[in-house]
């Protein structure tokens, strides 16, 4: 039987348990240049939604996301009196994301415009995959083991040690397959959300870009 001390020792050696609400989604902020919907989305990303590097504000509004899985496809093959499963391929299920909506509905507009690049309903045309598909990164994050803050005059700098990403996947050639309906109701204080299903070609573990040491600063009280 595993003792409490053994569990505590294991948790300490592995830097604690992975926390489900510690995550980050990096969505595309630029698409192919040009007019039409491509140009509209680029304008929307740089002004209307106010996105920064790696998805910016939109990433902050992501309330939930699915870390993708992968299943083997098999067929049964007789081996003597036994049946064995023989793999012949794989399937990677779609990824679901949910976002809070602000009063400018910028998140909804972002995915509406992306969807128009995939399928232009007015013109009855379908875009090229090289135009509408983009890579997306999903990070499982770790809280910093130690935070250090120091200042010089009004400037404050905070450094987090031991944070960053513990596991990162890259969705290759992703695009919004479904932008779900938005539920509205009379619940007091209820925040509107939109759910999006992302399709993609494949996924793979990749380097995170979220370092072990994280630093940020700003102006303190003057």
N, C-alpha and C positions, 0 to 999 in steps of 0.2 A: 504493500500500500504506500502511495506517495505521501510523504509528510509535508506539513506546511512549510517547514524550513527548506525542503528540497524545491518546492514550488517557488519560494521567495528567491532562492539561489539561482534557479533557472531564469526567472524574470529579470533578475539583476544582471546576469551574464548576457542576456539577449536584449538589454536596454528597455525592458518593460513590454507590456502587451500592445499590440497594434490597436489603435482607437478608431472606430468607424467614422467618427465625425472629423477626423483629421485628413483632409483630402484637398486636391487641387486639380482643376480641369483647365487645360490650355487649348483654347479654341482659336481658329484662324482669324486674323485681323485684316488680311489683304488677299485679294484674288487677282486674276489676270486683269491687266489694265485694258482700258477701252471704254466705249460708250455703252449705251443701253443699260441692262440690268447689272452688268459687271461694274460699270462706272458708278451706278447708283449704290451698289453694296459697298464699294470702296469709300464713297462719300459718307454713307451711313456709319461705317465703322470708325471713320476718323472724326466725325462731328456729332451726328444725331445720337449715337449710343455713348459716345465718349470713351471708347475703348483704348486701353494702353497696350503695352507690349505683352504678348502672350494671352490676349483676351481681356486684360484689364478689368473694367467694371463688371463685365459679363461673368467672369470667373467668380467674382465675389458673390454674385447672385445665385450661383448654383447651389441648390439645397440638398440634392441627392444625385448620385450617379452609380451605375453598375460597373464594377470591375469585370472585364470580359472573361469568359471561360472558353473552353474548346472541348468538343466531343469527337471521338473517333467513330467513323462509319465502318461497319463490319458486315460481312455476310457469313453464314454458317457453312462449314465444310466438314463432311464426315471423315473421321480418322478412325478406321476400324468400327468399333461399336460406339464411339464417342463423337460428339459434335463439338467442333472448335470454332471460335469466332476469329475470322481473319480480317484485319484492317485493310481498307482500300482507299480511305480518304478521311476528311475531317469536316466539321461544321463549326463555325464560330457564330454564336447567336448575336442578334442585334443588341446594342447598348442603349439603355434608357437613361435620360437625364431630366431633371426637374429644376426649373428656375423660378425665383420670385420675380414678380412684375412691379416695376416702378410706374409712376403716373405718366411717364412719357411713352410707356409700352415699348421701349427701345428693344428689349429682349425679343418680344414677339415680332417686331419689324425686322430684326436681324435674321431670324429664321424664315420669315415670309420671303424676304428678298433672296436668301440663299436658295430657297425652294424654287423661286422663279427662274434662277439660273439653270436649275436642273430641268424644269418643265415650264415653258412659257405658255400658259393657258390661252392668252389672247391671240398669240400668233400660231398656236398649235404646233410648236416645235420643241424638240428635245436638245439640250446642250451637249457638248462633247464632255466626256468624263474628265479629261485633262483640265477643263475649265471649272467644273463645279465640285470636284473631289479634292479634299484637303486632309492632311494628317492632323490627328488630335492626340494629345498626351493626357493621360490620367495618372496622377500621383497619389500613392498612399504616403502621407506625411507622418513625421515623428515630432512630438513636442521637444523643444530644446531641453537638454539636461540641466543647463545653467544659463541664466540671463545676467549679463553684466551691463550696467549703465553708468555712463560718465558724461561730464559736460565741460564745456569751456565757454564761460559767459552764458549767453542765451541759447547756445547750440547744445543740444542733447544727442548723444549717440548711444544706441542700445545694440549689444552684440549677443546673439544666441548661439551657444555651443552645443553641438550634438543634435541639432535639428535636421531639417532637410527631408529628403524622400528616402523611404526604405524600399519602395518598389514602384516602378514606373512602366507603363505599357504605352505603345504607340499604335493607334488605330490607323491603318494605312488606307488612303483613298476613301475617306469617310464623307458622307453627305446625309442630310436629314431625310429620312424615309417617311416619317410621319410627324407632323406638328399637331398635337392633340387639341381637342376643344378645351376651353377654359371654363371651369365651374365657378359660377357666381351665386351668391346666396345672401341671406339676411343675418348670418353669423356676425356678432359684434367683434370688430377688430380683425376679422379674417383677411389674410393677405392672399391676393390672387396669384396663382402659379400657372405655368405652362409646362407641359411635359413633351419631350422631344425624343423620338426614336432614331438613332443613328445607325445607318448601314455602312459597311466597310468591306474591303477585300480580305484583309487578314489583320492580325495583331501580333506584336512581338514585344518582349521585354526590351527596354532600352535604357540608356543613360538618362538620368533625371534632369540634370541641370540645376537641381536644388541642392546647394552645398551643405556640408557639415557645419560650416560657420556662416551665419547669416547676420547681416548688419543693416541697420536703418537708423536714420536720424531726422532731426527737425529742430524747429525753434521751440524753446521752452517758454516759461512765463517770463515776460520782460518786466 
